[in-house]
Amino acid sequence: MTGAGEEKVTIVVADDHTLFRQGLRELLSTDPEFDVTGEAAHGDEVITLVQRHRPNVLLLDVEMPGPGAKAVIERVRRTSPDTAVVILTMHDAPALVRDLLDYGAAAYLVKSIARDELITAIRSVSRTRDNVLLSIPRATMESLERQQEQRTLLSDRELEVLRLVAAAMSNAQIASRLFISEGTVKRHLTNIYGKLGAVSRVDAIKKAAKARLIEGLDH
């Protein structure tokens, strides 16, 4: 409960489905601690409202007209760095979750969560940004954990070799670029294959793309 003189948690709700957005506003308005200061159905509207109101929390859907979620998060972080961005969406693809968290989302929630979970998440991110909150299916979480394990398994040099492999460079070219021998390149590749469970250069690139180990590789 918000006591006398205490400031409310201000919130902007962004979702292009009018019924869901209005329902969410009504739900949040039942809590005296919250104050929904604006609604948006378009990415540009989101940015404008955040700049105008500087809310404590932005509830952001992933699929909206206009700038994508990454661009919106980036703009919000620049113009209102104290606003915590909470992703509230139907989508739970591991790559999307990791991308948006990397861009600075404070929480990633699926729309199937219960009312109490949502309210708890909003309160939490409005008070501290030390932790990232997730409410996603177990399979998505396990996939994220596997990707993180693969990222930490590969050394900086192995990632460097993998980037050059993805750039279609031969062992000789990689050796020349990194000032190492071809034998060393081959040893790095052997280690990479073992850590990724790959059987060839092409397979290693595919697995690296899936695990998003290197920027610019498509799934």
Secondary structure as the mmCIF struct_conf table of DSSP 4:
data_model
#
loop_
_struct_conf.conf_type_id
_struct_conf.id
_struct_conf.beg_label_comp_id
_struct_conf.beg_label_asym_id
_struct_conf.beg_label_seq_id
_struct_conf.end_label_comp_id
_struct_conf.end_label_asym_id
_struct_conf.end_label_seq_id
HELX_LH_PP_P HELX_LH_PP_P1 THR A 2 GLY A 3
TURN_TY1_P TURN_TY1_P1 ALA A 4 GLY A 5
HELX_LH_PP_P HELX_LH_PP_P2 GLU A 6 LYS A 8
STRN STRN1 VAL A 9 ALA A 14
BEND BEND1 ASP A 16 ASP A 16
HELX_RH_AL_P HELX_RH_AL_P1 THR A 18 SER A 29
TURN_TY1_P TURN_TY1_P2 THR A 30 THR A 30
BEND BEND2 ASP A 31 ASP A 31
TURN_TY1_P TURN_TY1_P3 PRO A 32 GLU A 33
STRN STRN2 PHE A 34 ALA A 40
BEND BEND3 ALA A 41 HIS A 42
HELX_RH_AL_P HELX_RH_AL_P2 GLY A 43 HIS A 53
BEND BEND4 ASN A 56 ASN A 56
STRN STRN3 VAL A 57 LEU A 60
BEND BEND5 VAL A 62 GLU A 63
BEND BEND6 PRO A 65 PRO A 67
HELX_RH_AL_P HELX_RH_AL_P3 ALA A 69 THR A 79
TURN_TY1_P TURN_TY1_P4 PRO A 81 ASP A 82
HELX_LH_PP_P HELX_LH_PP_P3 THR A 83 THR A 83
STRN STRN4 ALA A 84 THR A 89
BEND BEND7 MET A 90 MET A 90
HELX_RH_AL_P HELX_RH_AL_P4 PRO A 94 TYR A 103
TURN_TY1_P TURN_TY1_P5 GLY A 104 GLY A 104
BEND BEND8 ALA A 106 ALA A 106
STRN STRN5 ALA A 107 VAL A 110
TURN_TY1_P TURN_TY1_P6 LYS A 111 SER A 112
BEND BEND9 ILE A 113 ILE A 113
HELX_RH_AL_P HELX_RH_AL_P5 ARG A 115 ARG A 127
BEND BEND10 ASP A 130 ASN A 131
STRN STRN6 LEU A 133 SER A 135
HELX_RH_AL_P HELX_RH_AL_P6 ARG A 138 LEU A 153
BEND BEND11 LEU A 154 LEU A 154
HELX_RH_AL_P HELX_RH_AL_P7 ASP A 156 ALA A 166
TURN_TY1_P TURN_TY1_P7 ALA A 167 ALA A 168
HELX_RH_AL_P HELX_RH_AL_P8 ASN A 171 LEU A 178
TURN_TY1_P TURN_TY1_P8 PHE A 179 PHE A 179
HELX_RH_AL_P HELX_RH_AL_P9 GLU A 182 LEU A 196
TURN_TY1_P TURN_TY1_P9 GLY A 197 GLY A 197
BEND BEND12 VAL A 199 SER A 200
HELX_RH_AL_P HELX_RH_AL_P10 ARG A 201 ALA A 211
TURN_TY1_P TURN_TY1_P10 ARG A 212 ARG A 212
BEND BEND13 ILE A 214 ILE A 214
TURN_TY1_P TURN_TY1_P11 GLU A 215 GLY A 216
#
